[in-house]
Amino acid sequence: MLVMASLWRIKQASVSIKAGYVIACPAEAVWGLSCDPWNLSAVTFLCEMKQRPLSKGVIVASGDVAHFAPLLDGLNDEERTRVLSSWPGPVTWLVPNRGYFPSWVTGESNEVAIRVTSARALSSLCLELGGPLVTTSANWAGAQPARHLFQVRRYFGSRMTVVPGEVDLAGKPSTIKRIKTGEVLR
């Protein structure tokens, strides 16, 4: 259970995201940047911060598998079982988007990268907002992902709303798998 100060910070981050801002939040093994996936300006700004092309697409995470029901309903039983057995946790799946998320989330792909996170702070934030969030490592493209808050601040300054917490320093960034082929991309 999150302590009262953390609950207040979750609510503060929720207000920032609803206002179109990018926030910093710990994920499973690295700090991430998050924003509203349906807000083009927010996703564009996040990609500009990272110096990453919007055409590459971004990962979307949630604390509740129900937030991805429209995407999972299109999978066959075996695919759905594979996905659900890996969650919550640091496994991101590329699944057919079927027009659910906008093109600025999927990039130049017909697939979308989704994950039900086991990171308590990120999960709590998604549950507070009632939906999934963009989550991408807090670093410039090609640089080492931030494992500590001071690294997030070095990359992006100190004015960003931050959800407090820690990452699993022994962990690795999420594995990314393609559901249709089983191919491991990262």
C-alpha positions in Angstrom: 0.0 0.0 0.0 1.3 3.5 -0.8 1.7 5.9 2.0 -0.4 9.1 2.3 2.4 11.3 0.9 2.7 9.0 -2.1 -1.0 9.0 -2.7 -0.9 12.8 -2.7 1.9 12.7 -5.3 -0.1 10.2 -7.4 -3.0 12.7 -7.4 -0.7 15.6 -8.3 0.8 13.6 -11.2 -2.7 12.7 -12.4 -3.6 16.4 -12.5 -0.4 17.1 -14.5 -1.2 14.3 -17.0 -4.8 15.5 -17.4 -3.4 19.0 -18.1 -1.2 17.6 -20.9 2.2 17.4 -19.1 4.8 14.7 -19.1 5.7 13.3 -15.7 8.5 11.0 -14.3 7.6 7.8 -12.6 9.5 4.7 -11.6 8.7 1.6 -13.6 9.9 -2.0 -13.0 13.7 -1.5 -13.6 14.2 2.0 -14.9 12.6 5.4 -14.4 10.1 6.4 -17.1 8.5 9.4 -18.7 4.7 9.1 -18.9 1.8 11.1 -20.5 -1.7 10.7 -21.8 -1.6 8.4 -24.9 -4.6 10.2 -26.5 -2.9 13.7 -26.2 -0.9 14.4 -29.3 0.8 17.4 -27.9 1.9 15.5 -24.8 3.2 12.5 -26.7 5.0 14.8 -29.2 6.6 16.8 -26.4 7.7 13.5 -24.7 9.4 12.3 -27.9 11.0 15.7 -28.3 12.4 15.5 -24.7 13.9 12.1 -25.5 15.1 13.3 -28.9 13.3 10.3 -30.3 11.2 10.3 -33.6 7.5 10.1 -33.1 7.5 7.6 -36.0 9.1 4.9 -33.7 6.0 4.6 -31.5 5.9 4.3 -27.7 4.9 1.7 -25.0 1.6 2.0 -23.3 1.3 0.6 -19.7 -1.5 0.1 -17.3 -2.1 -1.3 -13.8 -5.3 -3.1 -15.0 -5.6 -5.6 -17.8 -9.1 -4.4 -18.5 -7.7 -1.3 -20.0 -6.4 -3.4 -22.9 -9.5 -5.6 -23.3 -10.3 -4.2 -26.8 -6.8 -5.3 -28.0 -6.8 -8.7 -26.2 -10.2 -9.6 -27.5 -8.7 -9.8 -31.0 -6.2 -12.4 -30.0 -6.7 -16.1 -30.2 -6.9 -18.2 -27.0 -3.2 -19.3 -27.1 -2.0 -15.7 -27.7 -4.2 -14.3 -25.0 -3.0 -17.0 -22.5 0.7 -16.1 -23.3 0.1 -12.4 -22.7 -2.0 -12.8 -19.6 0.4 -15.3 -18.0 3.3 -12.7 -18.3 1.4 -9.9 -16.5 1.7 -8.0 -14.3 5.4 -7.7 -15.0 8.2 -6.4 -17.2 7.0 -8.0 -20.4 5.7 -5.7 -23.2 3.8 -7.2 -26.1 3.4 -5.9 -29.6 -0.2 -6.7 -30.5 -2.4 -5.6 -33.5 -3.6 -2.1 -32.7 -7.0 -2.4 -34.6 -7.3 1.4 -34.5 -7.5 1.5 -30.7 -4.6 3.8 -30.1 -3.8 6.8 -32.3 -1.0 6.8 -34.8 1.3 8.9 -32.6 1.4 6.0 -30.2 1.9 3.3 -32.7 4.3 5.2 -35.0 4.7 3.7 -38.4 3.4 0.3 -37.2 0.0 -1.5 -37.2 0.9 -2.9 -33.8 1.0 -1.3 -30.4 3.3 -2.1 -27.5 1.3 -2.8 -24.3 2.2 -3.9 -20.8 0.4 -4.4 -17.5 3.0 -3.2 -15.1 4.1 -4.6 -11.8 5.6 -1.3 -10.7 3.5 -0.1 -7.8 3.7 3.7 -8.5 3.0 3.4 -12.2 0.2 1.0 -11.6 -1.4 3.3 -9.0 -1.1 6.3 -11.3 -2.9 4.4 -14.1 -5.6 3.3 -11.7 -6.0 6.9 -10.5 -6.5 8.1 -14.1 -8.7 5.2 -15.0 -6.7 4.2 -18.1 -3.3 3.4 -19.6 -0.3 5.8 -19.9 2.6 6.2 -22.3 5.7 4.9 -20.5 9.1 5.2 -22.0 12.5 5.1 -20.3 13.7 8.4 -18.9 16.7 9.1 -21.0 17.7 10.7 -24.3 17.5 8.3 -27.3 20.6 6.1 -27.3 21.6 7.1 -23.7 21.5 4.9 -20.6 18.1 4.7 -19.0 17.8 6.5 -15.6 17.9 4.1 -12.7 17.8 6.8 -10.1 15.8 10.1 -9.8 19.0 12.2 -9.9 19.6 10.8 -13.4 16.1 11.8 -14.5 16.9 15.3 -13.2 20.2 15.4 -15.1 18.5 14.5 -18.3 15.4 16.6 -18.0 15.8 19.2 -15.2 14.0 19.5 -11.9 10.7 21.1 -12.9 8.9 18.0 -13.9 6.2 16.4 -11.7 7.7 13.2 -10.1 5.9 10.2 -8.6 8.2 9.0 -5.8 9.5 5.5 -5.7 12.3 3.2 -6.6 13.1 0.8 -9.4 14.5 -2.8 -9.1 18.2 -2.1 -9.6 18.8 -5.8 -10.3 16.1 -5.7 -13.0 16.3 -5.0 -16.7 14.1 -2.9 -18.9 11.0 -4.7 -20.1 11.3 -7.5 -22.6 9.4 -6.7 -25.8 7.8 -9.6 -27.7 5.7 -9.7 -30.9 2.6 -11.8 -30.2 2.1 -13.0 -33.7 5.6 -14.6 -34.1 6.9 -14.9 -30.5 10.0 -12.9 -31.6 11.9 -11.2 -28.8 12.8 -7.7 -29.9 14.5 -6.6 -26.7 
